[in-house]
Amino acid sequence: MRRNIGEQRLWVWMPYENGSNRHWILEELGARVRPEWNRDAIPRRWEIARPHLRTIVDAMAERFGEVEVILQFATTERCDTRCQDAAGDDCTCSCLGENHGGAAYWRHWILVADTTLVDVARHERRLLVRHRA
């Protein structure tokens, strides 16, 4: 799964198992969600609205055992009280999500790697989320 700065939707890849992934996504996120299958992307992917990040990550970790999550942050976007007091999951500032609304749910995610993308002043945080019984 990937959350990019400037993209309005999450990019989600998952194996095809026992029927439709669209049906599974709708079961997990609700019937009002509009997942889009982007067949022109390489590799092909599901695209889901950004506010569903935490829910879809947790559901995929439960279904597949673990999920790799790549989050982009802007190295030039300052972290301030708007980030620290935020209620949603969508942080893109230079704190890399550490201060975002307390970020308590990220604490059980395993940090795999941080990469600075110098050409666009962006930073990626790569995390592994495992299903916890």
C-alpha positions as CSV (number, residue, x, y, z in Angstrom):
1,M,0.0,0.0,0.0
2,R,1.2,3.5,-0.8
3,R,0.2,7.0,0.2
4,N,1.8,9.7,-2.0
5,I,1.8,13.4,-1.5
6,G,-0.4,15.1,-4.1
7,E,-2.5,11.9,-4.8
8,Q,-6.1,12.0,-3.5
9,R,-6.2,8.2,-3.2
10,L,-4.2,5.4,-1.6
11,W,-2.6,2.9,-4.0
12,V,-3.4,-0.7,-2.9
13,W,-2.0,-4.0,-4.2
14,M,-3.2,-7.3,-2.9
15,P,-3.3,-10.9,-4.2
16,Y,-6.5,-12.1,-5.8
17,E,-8.0,-14.6,-3.4
18,N,-11.4,-16.5,-3.5
19,G,-13.5,-14.1,-5.5
20,S,-13.6,-10.4,-5.8
21,N,-11.3,-8.1,-4.0
22,R,-13.8,-5.3,-4.7
23,H,-16.4,-7.2,-2.6
24,W,-13.9,-7.7,0.2
25,I,-12.9,-3.9,0.2
26,L,-16.6,-3.0,0.3
27,E,-17.2,-5.4,3.2
28,E,-14.3,-3.8,5.1
29,L,-14.8,-0.1,4.3
30,G,-18.6,0.0,3.7
31,A,-20.9,0.1,0.7
32,R,-20.5,3.8,0.2
33,V,-16.8,3.5,-0.6
34,R,-15.9,3.7,-4.3
35,P,-12.7,1.7,-4.8
36,E,-11.4,2.0,-8.4
37,W,-9.4,-0.6,-10.2
38,N,-6.7,1.2,-12.2
39,R,-5.9,-1.3,-15.0
40,D,-3.7,1.3,-16.8
41,A,-1.2,1.6,-13.9
42,I,1.9,-0.5,-13.8
43,P,1.5,-2.6,-11.8
44,R,-2.3,-2.6,-11.7
45,R,-3.8,-1.4,-8.4
46,W,-6.8,-0.5,-6.4
47,E,-7.2,3.2,-5.6
48,I,-9.1,4.0,-2.4
49,A,-9.8,7.4,-0.7
50,R,-7.1,8.5,1.7
51,P,-9.2,8.7,4.9
52,H,-9.4,4.8,4.8
53,L,-5.7,4.3,5.5
54,R,-5.8,2.9,9.0
55,T,-8.9,0.7,8.4
56,I,-7.6,-0.8,5.1
57,V,-4.1,-1.4,6.6
58,D,-5.6,-3.2,9.6
59,A,-8.0,-5.3,7.5
60,M,-5.2,-6.3,5.0
61,A,-2.9,-7.2,7.9
62,E,-5.6,-9.4,9.3
63,R,-6.4,-11.0,5.9
64,F,-2.8,-11.5,4.6
65,G,-0.8,-11.7,7.9
66,E,1.2,-8.5,7.1
67,V,1.1,-5.5,4.8
68,E,3.9,-3.2,3.6
69,V,2.9,0.5,3.9
70,I,4.8,3.3,2.2
71,L,4.0,6.8,3.3
72,Q,5.4,10.0,1.7
73,F,6.1,13.1,3.8
74,A,7.3,16.6,2.7
75,T,10.6,17.5,4.2
76,T,9.8,21.2,3.7
77,E,6.4,21.1,5.4
78,R,6.8,22.2,9.0
79,C,5.1,20.3,11.8
80,D,3.0,22.5,14.1
81,T,0.0,22.3,16.4
82,R,-2.3,21.7,13.5
83,C,-0.6,18.3,13.1
84,Q,-0.3,17.6,16.8
85,D,-4.0,18.3,17.4
86,A,-5.2,16.6,14.2
87,A,-8.0,14.0,14.4
88,G,-7.5,12.1,11.1
89,D,-4.7,9.9,9.8
90,D,-3.5,12.0,6.9
91,C,-0.1,13.5,8.0
92,T,2.4,14.6,5.3
93,C,4.6,17.0,7.3
94,S,8.3,16.8,8.3
95,C,7.6,15.0,11.6
96,L,6.9,11.8,9.5
97,G,3.7,11.3,11.4
98,E,5.4,11.1,14.8
99,N,3.4,14.0,16.3
100,H,0.2,13.6,14.2
101,G,-2.7,13.5,16.7
102,G,-0.5,11.6,19.0
103,A,0.0,8.9,16.4
104,A,-0.7,6.2,18.9
105,Y,-1.9,3.6,16.4
106,W,1.5,3.7,14.5
107,R,3.4,2.5,17.5
108,H,2.9,-1.2,16.8
109,W,3.9,-0.8,13.1
110,I,7.5,-2.0,12.4
111,L,9.7,0.6,10.7
112,V,11.5,-1.1,7.8
113,A,13.3,1.9,6.1
114,D,13.4,5.6,5.7
115,T,14.4,7.0,2.3
116,T,15.0,10.7,1.4
117,L,13.9,11.5,-2.2
118,V,16.1,14.6,-2.7
119,D,14.8,15.5,-6.2
120,V,11.3,16.4,-4.9
121,A,12.1,17.2,-1.2
122,R,10.1,14.2,0.0
123,H,10.8,11.6,2.5
124,E,9.4,8.0,2.5
125,R,8.7,5.9,5.5
126,R,8.4,2.2,4.8
127,L,6.5,0.3,7.5
128,L,5.5,-3.3,8.0
129,V,2.2,-3.9,9.7
130,R,1.6,-7.4,11.1
131,H,-1.6,-8.9,12.2
132,R,-1.8,-9.0,16.0
133,A,-3.9,-11.8,17.5
